[in-house]
């Protein structure tokens, strides 16, 4: 009984020592988030992609007003993510359903975000709807050293499925090297069971991505 009691006391002593050693440490809180921007398309018809099917291009009037209102609202929401704990918006923000680099530039220059100093990593993907993924990062906290887009190369019935890329970004978050993969797998269009193999193939692509 004494042996177990002594062992238990040593465990508690170890916990207390560890707590005392870490009690005075200062920690930086950084927010890492993901946001589906839900068809963030500009108001210009791009003949190289199927942007005519986007909600923005389907509008018959007031496109510019609707576009800038969406930019403003997205910027406002993003600015609040993690703000309570980190005292700033996300250090790293993976985004999906963006049409091009231009809409991201408009977003990071919106009223609530322009002072945050966001950088953008974006590649145009072969997605048939023209939507891409990207990474936004606060330059003062994150320093990218490598990035590359990987297409899942998914085939169905011997035909290539043109879907968005998966974006690998490596860099230093403060002084620590981290690796991020931004994903937006194929949707459940046609039903969950029918579309599941496409998402499984996209998931498998994640396991093959290497710097």
Secondary structure, 3 states (H helix, E strand, C coil): CHHHHHHHHHHHHHHHHHHHHHHCCCCCCCCEEEEEEEEECCCCCCCCCCHHHCHHHHCCCCHHHHHHHHHHHHHHHHHHCCHHHHCCCCCEEEEEEECCHHHHHHHHCCCCCHHHCEEEEECCCCCCCCCEEEEEEECCCEEEEEEEEECCCEEECCEEECCCCEEEEEEEECCEEEEEEECCCCCCCCCHHHHHHHHHHHHHHHHHCCC
